[in-house]
Amino acid sequence: QVDAEIICADSRTIYRYFDIGTAKPSKAEQGGIPHHLIDFVEPEVEFTAAKFKDMAELLISEISGRDKLPIVCGRTGFYSRALLEGLSMPDVPPQQELRDQFEREADENGNLYLHDKLKNLDPQTANRLMVNDRFRVIRALEVCISTGKTFSSLAGKHEETYETLWIGLNFRDRDKLREILKLRLAEQMKQGMLEEVQNLYARYGRSQRIMKTVNYLDLVRFIDGEMNLEEAVAEAERRNYQLARRQMMWFKTNPQINWHYVDETPREKIEVDVLDQVRSFLRPS
């Protein structure tokens, strides 16, 4: 209705073969509308927020040049903020040996040990990262050690490049959110998610990617005999809810988001309201 193309801002749906477990939209669900930055990276390839930002900026220019509306849509707040809130990201290649070392240290000594190490090297970054956000703590340590500079000095903020209308979907009732996540997981299992994980595991083993993605890591533990299937699904339910809460907490820090609550307002009304917001946003002042 608004002649748009979609740029996907999700750190997992970018990967090929991670389809059912990431709730990647099918071709039918995409409805013939061009979707960019989805299903295009091989699982063994590292893809950073800096790469996402560079590619998305080019796409925004190309889409706008076709007189179409770019819509950035996705669950990875760090990607959206890097692109739309003027964050500059350190484009430092992954250092796998360092990452493996930090993973071992965290496994042996706990996440607080790594967080304290980062606090000594870069207190500014450590203060904004939660102790249990192991992935980003490791990334910050990796950048500090490989460049000799702090992550905070390399990841600055400049004036926002784009005028952006922010729209978010949310739940008032957390129990309803938990229930719909549980229903989605049950549907994913029916669609063959276990077989998808088995195929990826057979091909890539206990890789960083598969062991850091919700749904996949617990089914790998079932495949390895660490728990039964019922336990794996229950653990995946818990992780799904934790991830959803973290995502909402991240986006809630943005005061510009226009929130629509799906457990309070019918879908049809939300669609009308969002289209009104978009048309008002596009209307010349």
C-alpha positions, 0 to 999 in steps of 0.5 A: 500500500505504500510501495515499499521494499523491506530491509531485514535487520535480524542477525539470524535470518541473514544466514542460509539454512537457518529457516524454521528455527529463526521464523524466517518469512517464507516466500509466500509470507514475503508476498512478492515484496522485495526483501533485502539482507535475508537468507544470503550469508553462509553459516560459517561466515562472520557478519558484523553490525558494521557490515550490515550498516554499510550494506543497508545504507547502500540499499536505502539509497538504491530503494529511495532512488527508485522512488520507493519507501525503505522499511527496516524491519527486524528484531536485532536492535543493535543493527537498527540502532547502528543504521538509524541512530548514527552509531559508527561501528568498529569494522574489526574482523573476528579473532576466533582464537581470542573468542575461543579463549574468552569463551573458555575463561567465561565457562571456567570463571563466569561471565563476571570475570570477563566483564571485570576484564573489560572494565579494566580495559574499557570502563565506558563500554563495560558500564553499558553492557550487562554482565551476562551479555557474553557475546557483546562483552567478548566482542568489545574485548576482542576489539580492545585487544586486537586494535589496542584501542577501546571499543568506546573510542571506535564506536562513536555516535554522529548525527543521524543520517535519516529521518525515521518513523519508528513503529513497534509491536508489543504486548502489555500482558507478558503472560500473553507474550509467553503463551504466543511464543510457546504456540509459535515454538510448537508450530516450528516443531511441527514444521520440522525444526528438529530435522533442520537442526539435525541437518545443520549440526551434521554439516557444521557441528557445534559451531558458534552460530548453532550454539548461540541461536535460540531453539538450535542450541537446546535441540543440539543438546537433545541430539547429543543426549544431554536432555530429552526432547521434552526438556529441550523444548521447555528450555527453548520456551524459556530462552525464547521468552528471555530473548523477547524480553531482552529485545523489548528492553533494548527497543524501549530505550528509544523514546521515538518508537510508536508502540502498538499493543497486539494484545489490546488492539485488533490487528485490523485497527493496528494496520489502519493506525500504522498506515495513517502514521506512515502517510502522515510521515510521508506527507510534505509539511 
